[in-house]
Amino acid sequence: MTSLSDLKHLKRLYYLATNKFLLMATTMTLAAAVLLLQAAQWIAPIDELLSQLRDLRPINLLLAAILPTASTYSYLIRHPRNVYLVDYACFRTSYKYRAPKATFLEHAHISPFFGESTTKFIARVIERSGMGEETLVPPAIYYVEPDCSLDEGRSEAEMVIFSTIDDLLAKTCIGLDAIDVLITNCSLFYPVPSIADRIVNRYALRGDIRVINLSGMGCSAGVTAVGLARNILQIIPSESHVLVVSTETLGPNYYKGNVRSMHLGNILFRVGGSAMLLSTCKLKARFKLAHVERTLVGANDAAYRCVYQEDDPEGNIGLTLSKDLMAIAGDTLKANMTAIGALVLPTSELIKYFLFSTARKLVHRWKIRPYIPDFRMAFEHFCIHVGGPAVIDSVQLGLSLSDEHVEPSRMTLHRFGNQSSASAWYQLAYIEANGRMRKGDRVWMIGFGAGYKCNTAVWVCIQPSPNANGPWASCIHRYPVDVSKEGLA
């Protein structure tokens, strides 16, 4: 059985064999040594130097060739390849399955599954949800008695995924044979064959394509998939392409019971999906991936169970959200901020943070408040997970962000609802559709997910979108809206 050590050696050998720059450096070094020896026959002024070269042992010449090569190899290992976002696309919703609040509440009132107290709870939450009148539900739950069958789940996934991939392929003009790796993530819907296999079948992708299907990782799985794509791009041939597809399929996971904490998924989650093309080739790239930071606190039992899929007393499967969720999310974000802050914050902010932390440890008699670094000095744009108004408010307060900084999150929640791992890309599309993205701007994506985890990604803009032809194309002229006037604050 292959050991972990053997796999590491194979990885290094594969990296060495596939890196063009390293091979070029080795070839040039050996060629230079051969030319110096040959020059002894016809360059008289340096006879003495060349005679010394002739006296060298073969091992000395070998070392002279190996040392520059080893130095180059060490440099490349310590400085991984840059990863770029060639482009991205989001599922464009239609009005066919629009779910206005009045319709949503009417279905809840006449549903055979819900009691009166449950419908009252749904009414209170939907009015404070931060969502508007144009969010989209899947066909399976558009009716009073939802069809939660496996076939309906597959149809919903295909409706979102295929149209989104088609849009991305049209944007990038990339051939299907150029896709080397496919990564998909969908937390609650995991049919056999997988969603990734269905994509391979639909587009007749190459037989040697590497396929990975992620499930059960919650709303932050999109960033997890991006981080995985980055790692894979370090060890496969340069200028390869990775297709990442993020979505959540709602129909098969519709909750039909009366436990209140399990109804938040029904109320807040809406249809959405995104597709991204990543590569180590900078040509035509629109963003550079600067950092990915993943923070997992699942070793703590309370954190592990704060988002938990389980049966209710009547045997209905649902997603329970713990009352401790907001506190756990805040602590997880703080840990992630500490890790990412050391990489992105200016020196002045790091010094302030260090001094305040030291003072809090040394001077116990004074209650010194912890210093929260100003992340506005590190990022121009923020894409905060749209878990609900409370999540956005909490992050805004914790990071001292302005209303404009959290506007993409609030408007995405209002127009599209919580689209799980895909929602961050709708926020990025909102920023671009409004013409706010500039070359060199830095974007911080923040996602929370079951487990419990906080995953963040940092992007640097290389080339802003030349147009607003995306999910906001038909409605960007109406945004931003004042949600407080709609009773949604």
Salt bridges, closest charged atoms under 4 A:
ASP87 OD1 - ARG286 NH1 3.13
GLU116 OE2 - LYS120 NZ 3.39
GLU134 OE1 - ARG415 NE 3.27
GLU134 OE2 - ARG478 NH2 3.29
GLU158 OE2 - ARG198 NE 2.78
ASP167 OD2 - ARG92 NE 3.29
ASP180 OD1 - ARG206 NH1 3.04
ASP208 OD1 - ARG206 NE 2.92
GLU310 OE1 - ARG305 NH2 3.68
GLU349 OE2 - LYS352 NZ 3.63
ASP374 OD1 - ARG376 NE 2.89
GLU380 OE2 - ARG442 NH2 2.66
ASP393 OD1 - ARG410 NH2 2.48
GLU407 OE2 - ARG436 NH2 2.64
GLU432 OE2 - ARG286 NH2 2.26
ASP441 OD2 - HIS381 NE2 2.92
GLU486 OE1 - HIS414 NE2 3.10
